[in-house]
C-alpha cells in the first residue's frame, strides 16, 4: 500500500511534515494527552492559517481538537470505507464520530 501523503503534497503544493511527534504505541489516554500537548506547542509556534488532517487516528483527533480550541480552521481528508457500525473497530469508529462533530 502506498501513502497518499506525497501525492496530496505535490498535487496541492503543500509542504511535507516538519515535525514528528514520536509518541509511539502507548495507551490511548497517554497517546491522546501527548498528542494534544505536542500539537498545541507546534500550532502556537507556527501560527498556521489552516490545519489539514487526514484519516481518523488519535493524531487526527488531537490535531482537530487543538486547532478548534485555538480557533484555527481545519480541513479533514477522510478516506476509506465507512461501515456505519460504531462497534467495529470501536476505537476507529469512535474517532470518526468525534471528528464529524467538528
C-alpha positions as a printed Julia matrix, in Angstrom:
102×3 Matrix{Float64}:
   0.0    0.0    0.0
   1.33   3.42  -0.94
   0.9    6.55   1.11
  -1.27   9.27  -0.4
   0.57  11.97   1.52
   3.24  12.62  -1.16
   0.51  12.76  -3.83
  -1.56  15.34  -1.92
   1.51  17.41  -1.04
   2.56  17.56  -4.69
  -0.95  18.0   -6.12
  -1.9   20.83  -3.74
   1.58  22.33  -3.35
   1.74  21.5    0.37
   4.86  21.13   2.44
   5.7   17.72   3.8
   5.85  17.43   7.55
   8.33  19.47   9.55
   7.56  17.73  12.84
   7.37  14.16  14.02
   5.57  13.65  17.32
   7.31  10.34  18.07
   4.79   9.27  20.69
   4.75   5.58  19.84
   2.48   2.79  20.97
   1.26   3.65  24.44
  -2.2    3.54  25.97
  -4.86   5.58  24.2
  -5.07   8.02  27.1
  -1.32   8.6   27.12
  -1.2    8.94  23.33
  -4.07  11.4   23.21
  -2.67  13.53  26.04
   0.78  13.73  24.48
  -0.69  14.43  21.05
  -2.71  17.35  22.44
   0.31  18.77  24.28
   2.78  18.41  21.41
   0.46  19.58  18.64
  -0.53  22.62  20.69
   3.17  23.55  21.04
   3.63  23.32  17.26
   0.48  25.29  16.4
   1.3   28.05  18.88
   4.79  28.32  17.41
   3.82  28.11  13.72
   0.51  30.03  13.81
  -0.9   28.33  10.69
  -3.85  29.74   8.72
  -5.28  26.2    8.42
  -4.66  22.74   9.84
  -5.04  19.84   7.4
  -5.56  16.39   8.91
  -6.28  13.04   7.3
  -7.64   9.67   8.34
  -9.26   9.17  11.77
  -6.38   8.26  14.04
  -5.67   9.56  17.54
  -3.29  12.11  15.97
  -6.06  13.32  13.68
  -8.46  13.7   16.59
  -5.82  15.54  18.62
  -4.99  17.89  15.76
  -8.63  18.76  15.18
  -9.31  19.33  18.88
  -6.29  21.58  19.42
  -6.94  23.56  16.24
 -10.6   24.06  17.21
  -9.64  25.29  20.68
  -7.14  27.72  19.12
  -9.78  28.91  16.57
  -7.75  27.63  13.61
  -9.83  26.34  10.67
  -9.46  22.62   9.92
  -9.63  20.68   6.65
 -10.17  16.94   7.16
  -9.37  14.49   4.38
 -11.19  11.26   5.16
 -10.52   8.14   3.13
 -11.66   4.56   3.31
 -14.81   2.6    3.85
 -17.4    3.83   6.31
 -19.16   0.84   7.81
 -21.65   2.79   9.96
 -21.06   0.22  12.7
 -19.75   2.11  15.72
 -18.5   -1.1   17.33
 -16.3   -2.44  14.53
 -13.47  -1.5   15.03
 -14.64   0.52  18.01
 -11.78   2.99  18.51
 -11.58   3.88  14.83
 -15.36   4.44  14.75
 -15.2    6.47  17.96
 -12.62   8.84  16.46
 -14.58   9.01  13.2
 -17.74  10.02  15.04
 -15.95  12.63  17.12
 -14.27  14.12  14.05
 -17.66  14.58  12.35
 -18.77  16.89  15.17
 -16.08  19.4   14.24
